[in-house]
Amino acid sequence: MAWKPDIIRLWKFPKEMKEFTIDQQKNMIAFSGSHFRLPLLLRVSDKRVEPLPESEYSAPLRFQLADFAPRDNFVWVDRCYKMAQLWAPELALSTDWCVSQGQLGGQQIVQHVDKTMWKGKTAFKDTVIDMARYKSNVDTLKIVDNDIRYKADSFIFNVAGAPEEVKQFSGISRPESWGRWSNAQLGDEVKIEYKHPLPKKFDLVITAKAYGNNAQPSYSGTRRQ
């Protein structure tokens, strides 16, 4: 969009990002005298910093990042599991805040935000661009939530995707950041299809919170071949 640089100058966005602070209590990031709400994606160049927030009117940050050029410097602050499937598998089930930075065609690092007031620095390296790596990163960033798979012995509802053993599923909603599960009314039942048949007898254990009329009713499960 040709008018974007003019809008950035009008809003007086920061021109550099060297050090930054993440406030977990306020869900904010601060740098160069500016404050932005999390989650946030930033494109960082020599003369300007372009913040790309996530909202109901914009694409998820990982899809926005997939549009970056191979050598574009980025800082991405989001829930760990959203970036961990690419660069930090040990955090793939974490809903804490994480910071990733680097270039899609170069090197990337992921840092776990483990303090209430967490301080970080940008560390972009002038590395050789690997187009195969770039394509792999872009393809992974574009995977839709229901197609993501993770290693776990249970189905975890507050992270995207499903365990590796699941072939496909439907009827499962995800929580909003402010609490409500906006798409909870997906259907009358939940269907989970596994890659391999389940045993004839097994225990189904559901750990969840419920409110109002949903707190006490019984539920039934059906095993289908």
N, C-alpha and C positions, 0 to 999 in steps of 0.2 A: 504494500500500500504506500503510494508516493507521499501521502500526507503524514505518515507516522512520525518521521523525524521532527516535523513542526509541532506536533502534539507533545512529543517528549520535551522539546525545549520550552513549550508553554507551561507544562506542569513542573518544570525545573527539577527533573529527576537527577540523581547524583551522576557525576561524570566518572567516578572511579569507585572501586570496591577492593580494598586491601585487607581490612579487618572488619569483623562483624560480630554482633552479639545476638544470641537467641534467648528470649525470655519465655520459658515454658508456661509460666502462670498466665501470661497475657497472650500467648500464642503469637508473638511478634518477633520480627528480625529488625535490627537497627544497624545502619552503617552510613558513614559520611553525612551524619546529621539527619538522615531520613529514617522513617519507620514504616514497615509494611506488615500486613497480617499474613499469617501462615495458613496453608501451604503457599509456596512461591517458587517460581522459576525465574532465573535471571540470565540474560545474555550479556556477557561482559566483554567489551572491546577496549581499545586503548583510550578512546575519548568519550565513551558513554556507557551507561548501564541501563539496560532495558528490562524493567520488571514485567513479568507475565503472570498475573494472578489466576486463580481458578475460581470459577463461579458457575451459576446455573446457565449463564449465557455463553460460556466458553468451553472449549474441549478440555478434558482432563490434562493435567500438566505433562504426563508422559507422552500424550499424543502431540502436544505442542512441541515438546523436546524432539520428537521424531522428525519435525520439519527443519531442525537446525542443520546447517552445513557441517561437513566433516571436521572443519577446523574451528568452528565457533566455540568460544569459551563459555561454559555454563556453570551456574551454581543452582542446585535443586534442593530445596528443603521440603520434605514431605514425610509421610509415615514410612518407616523403614521397609516394610514389606513391598512397597510399590517400586522401589529401586533395587531391592536386595536380590530379586530373581535374576538381575543382570550381573551385579558386581559384588554382592556380599551374601551368599546363600545362607550363612550362619544367622542372618537377621531376617530370613524370609517369613517368619511368623510373628515378628515383632510389630506392635502398633505404636511404638515410641517414635519420636522424631529422629530423623537422620538427615545428614547433609552429604550430598554427592557433588563432586565438581570435576571438571576436566574437559575433554573434547570427545565427541562421539567416535571420531576416527582415530583418536590417540589413546591417552591414558585416562582412567577414571579412578577416583578414590571415594570411599563411603566412610563417613564418621558417624558414630552413635552419639546422639546428644544425651549425655548422662548427668547433667547438672541443671539446676533450676535456671541459672544464668550461665549460659555456655558461650565461650568466646572462641572464635575461629579466624583463620586467615585464608585468603585465596592463594593458591599455589599452582598456577598454570605453567605447564612445561611445553617448550617448543620441541615437540616430538615428531617423528616421521608418521605421516598419516597412512593408515592401513585401511583401504577401501573395503576389504572383506570384513574386517572388524566393524567398520561403520555400518555396512549393510546388515550384519547380524544384530547389532544394537538396535537399529531402526526397526527391523522385523520383530524383535522381541518387545520393543516399546509399543508396537501396534497391536499386540495380542489383546483381544477383548477379555474382560474379567472372567467370564465363565469358562474360557479355554486355558486359563492359567492353572498349572499344577505344581504342588509342593509336596515335600516329604513330611508325612505325619501319620500317626496311628489313629487319628480322629478327624472328623470334618469340622473345621474351625469357621464359624459363621461370620466373624468380624474381620476377616481378611479376604481378599479377592481369590477366586479360584476354588480348587478342590484337591484332595489328596491324589497322588499319582495313580492309585488303583481305580479311581472313578473315570468311567468312560464319558458320561454326560449326566446332567441333572437339570431339574426345572422346579419352579415353585419356591425357591429359596431367595429371600430378600437380604439386603445389606443395611447396616445401621447408618444413619446420617450422623455427621459430626456433632450435632446438637441433641441427639438422642432418639428422635423418631425414626422408625423404619418406614420411609415414605412409600415404598413399593411392596408393603407387606401383603397386600391383597392380590397375590399373583394367581391364586387358584385354590381349589378345594383340597388339594393334596400336594405333597412333596414327592417327587420321583428322583431316585438316585440309581443310575445304572452303572454297575461295576464291570470292569474288563473281564473278570473271571467270576463264575458262580459262587454265591455265598453258601456256607454249610447249611444243612437242613435245619439245624437248631443254633441259635445265637442270641446273645443279649443285646438289646438296643437301649443304650443309655443316652439320654438327652439332658444336658446341663444348660439351664437357661433361667432368665428372670421373666416374670409375668405380672400383669397388673389387672385389677378389676375382675371382670367376668372370665378372663383368661387364666386366672391364677390356679383354679382347682380342677378343671375338667380332665377326664381321662382321654387318651388318644390310642388309636389302634394302628398297627403296622402290618403290612402284607408283603410276603416274599413271593416274587414272581420269577418264573423260569425265563 
